[in-house]
Amino acid sequence: MKLRGPRIRPRTRAQDPVGRHRQGAPRQQVSPRRWDLAKTATAAQLDQVEPGWHIYYSVGLRRFVAIATWRADSPLQVRAATVEELREQMRDAELGAMVSLGGQWAWVA
């Protein structure tokens, strides 16, 4: 007894989808888009009020990113989906940096 699956037919050019990315399609002018403007603006505002950190919104990652600008043992970067999570991670990183410096009142940011 032979098991038979669905018959697969080879594709022809007539079956290819029609779109602007297909081979041989005429070039089209595409206007650039700006994604997540509100989140980008929020990150820019937060960057202004947080000394010691460079903050931006990564459209590719869909995350807020903060990079420490102070001298640390290793590069320090935190990422979060929301501003609240990001600020919490930043405070944790600052506390961790204080502990690694060994001082009770070390200022890092």
Order of alpha helices (4+ residues) and beta strands (2+ residues): alpha-beta-beta-beta-alpha
